[in-house]
Amino acid sequence: MSKEDVIKVKATVLECLPNANFKVQLEGPNDYTVIGSISGKIRKNNIKIMLGDTVDIEMTPYDISRGRIVYRYKQ
């Protein structure tokens, strides 16, 4: 799979789960809820993600129930 095969969507954090996982709600007409894990760059730079934050999440077309949080928007 190449880097162009990911789906990048804006989402809002609903719930903090164990092991740096988050339940996020995707923006759009359907409002899907998926599980997002933190990417390596966010871990490395020690960026904190809290409830209600707006984030970018990348998902593969193979499994759209899970994703990777790649960016946290400043508030």
N, C-alpha and C positions, 0 to 999 in steps of 0.2 A: 504494500500500500504506500502511495506517495503522499507528500504533504498536502497536495491539492485535493485529496479525497475527503478531507474533514469538513464537517458542517459547523460553522461558527455562529453562535446565537447569544444574545444578551439575556440575562436571567437575574432573578432576585433570590437571595438566600432565605429559606423558610425555617430551617432547622439545622442545628449542629449535631453531627453524629460522631461516634468514636472513630479513632484512627484517621483523623484529618479528612473525613468525608462530610459532605453537606447535602441536604435535600434542597434542591433549587427548583423554582418555577420559571419555565421559559416564557418569554414575552411573545405575544402574538395572539391570534384569534382563538387558539385551542387551549392555551395555558397548561401544557404538559408539565408533570412533575418528574424530575430525574434525580439520580444520585451523582454528585460531582466530587471528584477527588482533586487534591491540590497538585499542580504541576511542580516540577523540580526547581524552576526559577523562582517561584513564589516561596518554596521552602528555603532555598538558598539565601534569599534576600530578607527572610523573616518577616514577611508581610502578613498581618493579622486579618482574618476574615471574620466578620461578626454577622449577627442576624440583621436582615434588612439591607445588606450591602448589595449593590448592583455589580455583577461580574460578567465577564465573557466566558463562555464554555464551549469547548470543542468536542464534537461527537463524531464517531465513525458511522458510515451508513449501515454497517453490519449490526451494531447494537446501539439503538437510540435510547435505551433506558439508563445508560451510564455515560459519563463524560469527564472531561478534564478541565478544571478551572485554570485559565491562562492569564486573566487580567482582572484586577479589582479597580473599579472607578472611584476617583476621589469624590468626597462629598462636600 
